[in-house]
Amino acid sequence: MIPGMNGIDPRRMNALMKQMGIENNEIDASKVIIELKDGSVIEVIDPSVTEIVMQGNRSFQVAGNVTTKEVLSIPQEDIDMVSESANVSKEKAKDALEETKGDIAEAISKLSE
């Protein structure tokens, strides 16, 4: 917070920020998804998203209901093996592997039924 700015009118604050070269834009978003390097996902549902542009750099402030999901990464070799063994498309093989949490034998068995 800027000293001496308590109780300042929001329009006045926006005008001061604009004079300093800072621009705020509200973004009408329904969901924000952040994919982490470990494969998990952070989802923010019904977020309040503000884009802040300062000196040509864009940053985003996000607030809302947060959930974290673990995402199962299926190796392409496993998809190929299940696809060939069960004689199905790679898409069906991947879906079966996701349903069986990566269990190759169970996925083949499920697709062969």
N, C-alpha and C positions, 0 to 999 in steps of 0.2 A: 504494500500500500504506500502511496506517496504521502509524505508528511504534510499535514495541514489540509488534506483532501477529504477528511471525514464529513459526511453529510453533503457532499457536492452533488449537484444535479447531474444525472447520467448523461444528459445531452451536452452539458458543459464538459464533463469528463471525456466524452467522445471527441468533442472539438479540440480539447487539449492534446489528446492522443494523436489526432490527425495532424496537428501542427508539428508534433514530434516525429511524424512519419510512420506512425503505427496505425494500422487499419484492422478493425475487428469485423468479421462477417459471421453471422449465424448460419449454420448449414442445416437444412431440413433433412436429417438422416433417420432411417428406421432401424439400422443396425450397423455396428462397427465391428469388424473382425480383424484380430491381430494374430498372425501365424508366427509361432515361435520356432526357433531353430531346432528344438527338440521334437518338433512335430505336434505339440499341443497347440490348442487354439483358445484365445481369450475372446469372448463375445460380449459386447455391450448392447443390450436391448433397450429400445426407446431412449437413445442417448441424447444428451444436450451437447452439441458439437459447435465449438467456436474456432474459426480459422483466424490466426493472428499473422498479419504480414508486416514485417519490420525490416527495412533495408534490403528488400528483395527476397528475404528468407520467409518461408511459410512454416508455421507450426500450428498444431491443433491441440485444443484442450477438449477432453472427452470426459463426460460424467454420465452415469446411468447404472442400470442393473447389470452386474458383471457375473458371467459364468465362465468356468474354465473346463475345457474338454480335452481329453487325451485322444489323439488321432493315431489310428493304427496304420503304420507304413508297411505296405505289402510289397516285397521285392518282386521285380518284373520276372525273375526266373521262376518264382513260385506260381505266378499267374500263368506263365507259359506252360509249366508242368501240369497244372490242373486243367488248363484248356485242352492240351493234347491228350491227357489221360481220360478225361470225361467226354472228349469230342464235342466241346462247346466253344462259344466265342470267348475271347479274352475278357470282354465286359462281364459275361455271366460268371466266368471263373473268378474274377476280382470280387464281384458281389458275394459269391459263395465264401471266398476266403475272409471277407470282412464279417460276414454273418458268423463264421466259425472261429473268429478271432485269430486267423492265420493258420489254423490247423489244416494242413494239406490233405491228409487222409480223410478227415471228416468232410472237407469240401468236395473231394472226388466222390465219396460215398453218397453225399447229398445230391450231387448232380447226376449220378448214375441211377438213382431211384426211378 
